[in-house]
Amino acid sequence: MKILYLSNSIIPSRSANSIHVMKMCNALSKNKHQVTLIAPSRENYYENNINNIFSFYGVKKSFEVKKLWYPDIRGGVLFYILSIFVYLILNRQFEVVYSRFLHGCYVALFAGNEVYFEAHTPIYKESFINSVVFKRIIKSKKFKKLIVISNALKKKYLKKKFLSKDLIQVAHDGADKRKKINKKKKLLGIEGKLKIGYVGHLYKGKGIEIIESVSNKLNDTVEFHVIGGTEQDLEYWKKRINKKNVFFYGFVPPKNVSKYIDAIDICILPNQKIVYAYGTNKNGFNISEFTSPLKLFEYMAHKKAIISSNLPVLKEVLNKKNSILVDYSNINGWINSIKKLQDPKRRKKLGNQAFKDLDKYSWITRANNILKFQK
């Protein structure tokens, strides 16, 4: 099947959005579909010094990437949307349009395409215009399905009575299973110490506050290795957590993150009750209620013992057999959980179960489940 994936992601960039898009296109192509990815041409915003975007994201060149006009002016997105419409009119070969870009879906329907729309937020809350566009999309006969990243998010849409439950499919994020370890990253610190790892952003609510508190009380026995974060957040937290057992690595290209996770003993997911999607801006969404963190599935793919906040949405994937679940704000609970996992046998048991459970959440399984009834 010929699939057009419409994206508003800047590719290549550091955004989780762009990683998700590239992984999904790769998975769709592995499922024997012919995939073309459309992304905006925004050279001023690209990650620097990237010669091969497929290599940067750690995926094979199994699909085509086309960049469409997006002028670097106010309202440039309107020209990008127009470019998408023209492209669709001139290229009628696609059987399905798949997208996380709301307005891209809208013009795809006008061009006569069948559309699958994936939402990672309550899109109807973003703005009045987005709410209107969303309602028009789902009323179209060409609209096929809404894909959401958690049962919690599905419930939010069902509560609004926009769609029947049959038209909303839950598809958590995913990861590719690690078949072998190529080369572990040599981490900073003292060899032989228990190494606790965190991958992701460092803005408020992501849980760096937990690392700050726990590292104060376990400074002699364990190390914390933090991968990710913007330059601004790194500068702030490096000054605030200036300890010999906490190491910050900053941004790591997606293809290299595996080397760091492989070198870690325990991975943590310390999400707090409130996590704003756009940093500390309270106009953003509190994604803590419905998130599906990419790093969770990467931890599972690496057979790592996981300690996670026991938030309801995370328990859609995690349980007492494949992780240790802790009250998000209970510092002693985090400390005791780390102490329990000083036993390598316990770590191995949890990691193996998490790896086994990933079968339900691989990218290929995700892509196949979404389109398995499409002919």
C-alpha positions, 0 to 999 in steps of 0.5 A: 500500500502507498502511504503518505505520512504528513508531518509538521516536524522539523527533520532533522531536529532534537524533538521527540515528535520528529523521532516518533515520525521517523520511527513510524515511517520506518515501521510502516515501510518494514510492514511492506508499505511504500511510504513517503514522508512530507516535512516542512523545508525549514533549514534555519531550524535544522540540527546542525551538521547532519549529512544523513537524516536516516543515520541521525535517527538510527533508521534505515533508508527504507522510505522517501522524504520530501521537503515542501515549501515553508517560508520563514515568515510569520504565517509561513505554515499557511504556505506549507499547508497550501504546498501540501494541498498542491502536492496531493492534487498532483500526486494521486497515487497514495491510498492512505494519508497518515498524519499527526498534523491536524491541518495537513489532514484537513487539506488531505480530505479536501484533496480526496484522500482517506485519512488516519489522524494521530493525536498525542493531546486533547487536540480540541483544547489547543485552540478554537480553530483547531477544535473546529478543524478537528470536528470537520475532519472527523465528520468526513466520510474519508476520515478512517480512524483517530489514533491516541497514545493511551487509554487515558487519552481515549477516555478524554475524547470519548467523554466529549462524545466526538466519536464512537469508541470503534473509531478511536484506537489506542496505540502506545509509543514503541521501541525496536527490540535490541538484538545485540549490544554493539558498544556500550558508552564509557560513562563518567564516574567510578567504574563498578558503582551502581549507575542510575540513568535518566533519558529525556527533557529536564523541564519541570515535572519530568522528575529531575527534582527526584534525582536531586533529592535522592542523590543527596542521600545516596551520594556514596553508593550510586551515580546518576547519569542524565542524558538529554535536556536543552542547553538552558535547562542543563545550565540551570540544573548543573548549577543546582545539582553540583554533586560528584555522583551526578553527571549530565551529558546533554543532547545525544543523537537518537542513534547513539542513545542506545549506547548510553542506556546499555551502560546503565544498571537501572533506568528511572521514569520519575514523572510528576503529577503535573508535566507541562508539554511545553516546558514550564509554560502553564498554557501548555497541557498537563501531559502527565495524565495521558503521556506515553513516553518514548524513553519508557519503551527504550528502557524496556527494549534494553532489558533494563530494570525500571523504577517508575512513578506509579501514575495511572497512565504509566501503569497502562504499560508497567506493572509489578512484574516488569518494574518497580512502581513508586509514589511520584513524590515519595523520596524514601520510596525511590531510595528503597527501590534503588537499594532493592535493585542493588541485587543484580538478580532482581535487576535481571528479572525485571529487565527480562520481563520488560523486554518480553512485554515490549512485544506488544509495543514494538514500532512494527507491531504498532504500525501493523495494528493501526493499518491491519484492516486496511486493504 
